[in-house]
Amino acid sequence: MTPPLAAEGLAVDLGGRRVLGGVSLALEAGRWAAIVGPNGAGKSTLLATLAGLRRPAAGEVRLAGRPIGDWPARERARRVAWLSQHGEADGEIGVRDVVRLGRLPHHGLFGAADAADEAAVDAAMAETECLALASRRLSELSGGERQRVLLARAFAVGAPVLLLDEPTTHLDAPHQRALVAGLRARAAAGAAVAAVLHDLTLALAADVVVVLADGRLRAAGPPADAAVRAALVAVFGGAIEIGHLPGRDGGPRWVAVPAR
């Protein structure tokens, strides 16, 4: 079965330096992947390249089996929702209007939003608990509130592929937990989800953990895979240990803690 999004042999150069080399990866429908690694590993570069926002020096990204550059921009935007690490948006725009931007790929810049668009906006804002912020401007919000609005914008697209760079930035523990539940629910509904995360315990809740270091893929697989956990410890130079707690479903819940 053709994966919704896949990369083969990706290499990316920035400033004359190779920051990704030979990365091959498939994002599967019905699963969410956490992309982790030390600073400078190439995580954000990989995500931006998967989104079609950065042209690789070698290799290819394929969206639904077709080179991502061959897709018309609007059609690609309907299929791939994206949240950048810095969450671009004009600080004076109203909150509901920010979330409505997620529906632009569906009705176009000069088209009118319909009832389905407004329902998608309402659902995304309810999920991220920002309905009460609807009448405020982005510049008036705290960091966590702003992040929830930007997440709602990405969710409102309703895309089969969701790519999030540091989505937990500024979020408190309850909203981090809600985000993880939301990513899991989207995957269960058939989406392919990938998120760059710094919180390793949150990452270990994913279906797949993608471990990068020095621009190369070191491991990819479920957190229960001993090789994935060993790679995770290795890329952080042994500064962490990975253990497990009893999970609600009876299986292990993996956690990362500082090494003693």
SESEDREN-592055 format. One line per field, with one value per residue (C-alpha): residue number from 0; residue in one letter; x negated, y negated, z negated. Coordinates in steps of 0.02 Angstrom, whole numbers. Each point is the difference from the previous one (the first is absolute). Last residue first. Layout:
SESEDREN-592055
num	(NUM	...)
residuo	(A	...)
xx	(X	...)
yy	(Y	...)
zz	(Z	...)
end
This chain:
SESEDREN-592055
num	(259	258	257	256	255	254	253	252	251	250	249	248	247	246	245	244	243	242	241	240	239	238	237	236	235	234	233	232	231	230	229	228	227	226	225	224	223	222	221	220	219	218	217	216	215	214	213	212	211	210	209	208	207	206	205	204	203	202	201	200	199	198	197	196	195	194	193	192	191	190	189	188	187	186	185	184	183	182	181	180	179	178	177	176	175	174	173	172	171	170	169	168	167	166	165	164	163	162	161	160	159	158	157	156	155	154	153	152	151	150	149	148	147	146	145	144	143	142	141	140	139	138	137	136	135	134	133	132	131	130	129	128	127	126	125	124	123	122	121	120	119	118	117	116	115	114	113	112	111	110	109	108	107	106	105	104	103	102	101	100	99	98	97	96	95	94	93	92	91	90	89	88	87	86	85	84	83	82	81	80	79	78	77	76	75	74	73	72	71	70	69	68	67	66	65	64	63	62	61	60	59	58	57	56	55	54	53	52	51	50	49	48	47	46	45	44	43	42	41	40	39	38	37	36	35	34	33	32	31	30	29	28	27	26	25	24	23	22	21	20	19	18	17	16	15	14	13	12	11	10	9	8	7	6	5	4	3	2	1	0)
residuo	(R	A	P	V	A	V	W	R	P	G	G	D	R	G	P	L	H	G	I	E	I	A	G	G	F	V	A	V	L	A	A	R	V	A	A	D	A	P	P	G	A	A	R	L	R	G	D	A	L	V	V	V	V	D	A	A	L	A	L	T	L	D	H	L	V	A	A	V	A	A	G	A	A	A	R	A	R	L	G	A	V	L	A	R	Q	H	P	A	D	L	H	T	T	P	E	D	L	L	L	V	P	A	G	V	A	F	A	R	A	L	L	V	R	Q	R	E	G	G	S	L	E	S	L	R	R	S	A	L	A	L	C	E	T	E	A	M	A	A	D	V	A	A	E	D	A	A	D	A	A	G	F	L	G	H	H	P	L	R	G	L	R	V	V	D	R	V	G	I	E	G	D	A	E	G	H	Q	S	L	W	A	V	R	R	A	R	E	R	A	P	W	D	G	I	P	R	G	A	L	R	V	E	G	A	A	P	R	R	L	G	A	L	T	A	L	L	T	S	K	G	A	G	N	P	G	V	I	A	A	W	R	G	A	E	L	A	L	S	V	G	G	L	V	R	R	G	G	L	D	V	A	L	G	E	A	A	L	P	P	T	M)
xx	(-1118	70	133	173	92	166	81	175	-1	156	147	116	-18	-189	-115	-161	-151	-181	-111	-161	-68	-169	-73	-69	170	-16	-41	153	117	-92	21	185	23	-99	105	160	141	-15	66	-115	-127	-188	-157	62	-136	-19	-125	123	178	114	175	115	156	169	-30	1	-191	3	90	-136	-132	60	-93	130	11	172	57	179	73	189	117	124	-114	-139	110	47	-183	-42	145	-48	-178	70	112	-149	-101	151	8	-189	-15	-30	-135	-72	94	16	-189	13	165	35	178	40	180	47	147	-61	78	-134	-138	97	45	-185	-31	135	-71	-173	68	81	-163	-103	125	125	29	-105	112	151	152	177	-28	-93	141	1	-184	10	-106	140	132	-101	-21	185	56	-117	60	181	-39	-74	148	121	-83	-153	6	-126	-127	-152	57	145	-87	-181	58	74	-151	7	164	-103	-87	167	69	-145	8	-152	-114	-145	-14	-33	-152	-11	-185	-25	109	172	47	154	-32	140	99	-162	-58	157	-25	-183	29	-86	-152	-121	60	-54	150	28	130	-125	-176	-157	-157	-186	-140	-32	172	118	76	182	65	72	-125	-138	66	7	-177	-69	88	-80	-174	-102	-54	60	13	127	186	136	161	107	187	84	163	-70	-187	-139	-142	-184	-162	-137	-161	-80	78	-96	-128	-91	-15	115	134	-8	135	-15	152	-28	185	136	179	171	173	-77	37	68)
yy	(-444	-16	-133	77	66	91	149	56	189	102	30	-118	-134	12	68	-103	17	-51	-98	-79	-167	-85	152	-106	-64	95	159	-2	-20	134	121	-39	31	162	61	-17	-39	-183	49	-22	-112	-2	-100	-107	-121	-188	6	97	52	123	30	69	87	28	-151	1	4	-175	-67	77	-74	-179	-82	44	-11	63	118	53	111	-10	150	-39	88	-118	-149	70	29	-178	-65	104	-68	-177	26	59	-151	-108	72	-17	-182	-48	-129	107	166	-5	3	17	77	95	66	108	47	-185	-65	-178	-49	98	-116	-157	78	29	-184	-47	117	-75	-175	50	77	-153	-118	-89	-182	2	137	-112	39	44	188	20	94	123	36	169	94	122	-135	-108	145	44	-180	-23	162	-54	-169	85	119	-146	-92	-112	-111	13	-134	80	178	103	158	-58	-153	105	-11	-188	9	36	-168	-86	72	-73	-174	-62	-126	121	51	187	114	138	-1	188	14	80	89	83	110	59	-159	-99	118	-35	-187	8	108	168	42	-63	136	138	119	156	-80	-141	50	-85	28	24	-124	-184	-9	-146	-74	-38	166	51	144	-128	-108	153	54	-174	-10	164	-30	64	-177	17	183	120	33	20	69	102	21	149	30	-38	33	-128	78	-42	-1	-122	5	-156	-149	-154	-5	-165	-133	-117	133	164	134	184	114	181	41	-96	57	-77	79	174	105	171)
zz	(-1859	174	22	28	153	-22	87	-47	-2	41	-115	95	-133	15	-133	-6	110	5	117	-62	55	14	88	141	57	164	-97	-116	149	98	-145	-11	186	-8	-148	102	-123	53	171	149	81	-30	34	145	48	-12	-141	-108	35	-91	67	-136	66	-83	-111	-192	0	75	-153	-109	114	-16	144	130	190	48	137	35	137	-12	-8	-140	-125	55	-34	-170	-49	50	-103	-153	15	11	-153	-102	54	-44	-175	-24	54	181	39	143	9	191	27	190	51	162	29	151	43	-11	-102	26	-168	-93	62	-48	-168	-33	35	-124	-133	26	-25	-163	-61	44	-81	111	41	160	73	-12	-106	53	12	-165	-87	144	-36	-86	128	41	-3	119	122	-8	25	149	80	-26	79	153	16	-13	144	12	152	141	43	-83	36	-70	-60	-8	-99	-142	-114	16	-97	-157	16	36	-161	-98	77	96	-83	-34	182	9	15	-131	-47	4	153	2	161	72	152	115	24	15	137	99	-20	53	154	-29	106	-133	-118	118	12	-106	-114	-31	51	-65	102	-11	26	-32	-79	31	-158	-28	68	-168	-11	27	-142	-114	43	-26	-169	-56	72	-150	-46	-179	-51	73	12	132	-75	118	3	81	93	172	6	10	99	-26	96	-53	102	-70	-87	-57	141	-13	135	-93	-12	97	-3	43	6	55	16	-90	-23	-28	11	8	156	-48)
end
